Amino acid sequence: MTTTSDFATYIAGLPRVLSGAAALFRDAEGRVLLVEPNYREGWALPGGTIESDDGETPRQGAHRETLEEIGLDRVLGRLLAVDWVYRSGWPPLVAYLYDGGVLQEDDFKAIRLQEEELLSWRLVERDELTTLLPGALGRRVLAALDVLADGGGTVELENGHRVNSEPAES
């Protein structure tokens, strides 16, 4: 017979996976909204860690982080990409990327940065994205933009690279 403490020990011994969620906002010209964190080098999308211990879902996390970081309370669109990111020495990360939609001039005027975490924001052309968002994040954003452009479904990624979903040969 399994006891509650046995199950708790079992759960505590399972591998740890982090989860994050972000929103992809664009302007009418297709430029992507990036934010500059003050706690690390480089740029990012509005988003962050999903508070999964509190029951928060990926979509709720992306919405909450968007509201906290840039002050926009928007209903997010469809899930564009799910990315399994693994780096040696770090726990794996599952990153969800949602369509934040096309922002209008009034939306940009309404942006209020979370001063505890962000220094600035900017709009970036597609060809600059992988310079400002190196590695898996840059590839994830490009894959999501491709999904939006071609009308395809959610893309499955590993470290920002598309997963071959062709059926295995028997």
N, C-alpha and C positions, 0 to 999 in steps of 0.2 A: 504494500500500500504506500502510495506517494503522499508525503505530507506537504503542507504549505511551505515549510522551511526548505524541504528538498527542492521544490519547484523554484523558490526564490534563489537558491544556490545555483540551480541549473540556468535560470535566466541571467544571473550575474556573470556566468561563465561564457555566455554567447558572444560572438564577435560584435564589435561596436561599429556602427555605421552612422555617420553624420548625414543630415539632410538640410538642404537649403532651397530657397525659392526666390525667384526674381521676376520682374516684369520688363518687357521690351516695349519701350515707348518710342515713337517716331514723330517727326514733323511731316508736313505736307510734301517736302522734297525727299523724304525717305531717310533723312539723317536720324541717327540713334542717340537717345538721351543717355549720357554717362554721368556718373557722380564720382567725386574724388574723396575717398576716405581720408581721415586725419590719423588713423591708427596703423596705416601701412602704406607702402609705396604703390603708385599706380592708380588706375581707374577701375570702376565697377559699374554694374547695373543697379538700379534701386532694388534692394532685396536683402536677404540674410538668412539666418538660421531659423528653421521651423521649430517652434516650441512644442515638439512632439510629446514631451513628458506631460504637458498640460492638455493634450488631446487636440492640439492645433493641426489642421490639415495643410498640405502644401499650398493650396489655393488661398486659404485663410492667412497663412504665413506671408505669402507674396503681397496680399492686400494690406496686412498690418504693417509690414516693412515699408511699403510704398507710402502709406499714410504717415508713418513715423519719420521717414527719411526725407521725403520731399513735400509732404503736406497735401498730397492729392488723394482724395477719397473716391476712387473709381472702381467700377465693376470691371474685373479683368476678363478678357476674352479666353479663347481656347488655349489648351496646353499645346505649345509648339514643340518642345523638346524635353527629353529626360536623358540625363547624362550620368553615367557611372564613372566617377573620377577617382583614380588610384595613384597615389604618390608614395614611394617608399618612405617609411618612417611616420606616416600620417594615417589616421583611420580613413577608410573609403568614404566618399561623399556621393550622395545621390542628389543631383541638382535638377530642379524643375524650372522651366522657363515658360511664362505665360505671355500672351499677347496683351499689351497694355493699350494698344490702339494708337491712332494718330492724334496727337495733341494740337490744339489750336492756339492762337496767340494769347487768348485769355487764360488758357491752362498754363502756359509758360509764365505768365505774369503772376499766377497764383502759387507757383512753386515757393515753398518755404523750407530751406535746408535745416536738418537736425544738426544744430551747431555742435553737439557733443560728439558727433561722428563724421560730419562731412564738411569739407572746405569749399567746394564749388560744384557746379554742374556745367555741362557743355553738350552741344549737338555735334555728332561726328559722322562724316561720310563713311560709306561702306569700306572703301579702300584704305582707310586709316584705322579700322577697328582692330586688326590683329597687331598693330604696332602699340596701341594703347591697352589692349586686352590680350596679352600674350597667352599662349598655351591653350588649354581646353576651353577656357571661357571665351576667347576670341573665336575659336572654331565653332563653339556652341551658338554664339550669336549669328555667325554667318549661316549655319545650318537652319536656324530659326527664320532668318530673312528669306532663305530659299524656300522654306515651307510656305511662307506668306506669299511669295512671288508666284509659285507654281500651284498653289491651292491644295497641296498635298496634306496628308495627315501628320500626326505627331511623329517626330523623328526620334529614333532610339540611337543614343550615342554612347561610346566608351572613350573617355578622355578627349571628348570633342569630335571624335571620328564616327561617321555613320557605321552602324552595325549591318553586316550583310545578312539580310533576312530571307535569302533564298532557301528553299527547302533542301535539306541534306539528301544526297543521292543514296538510294538503298543498295 
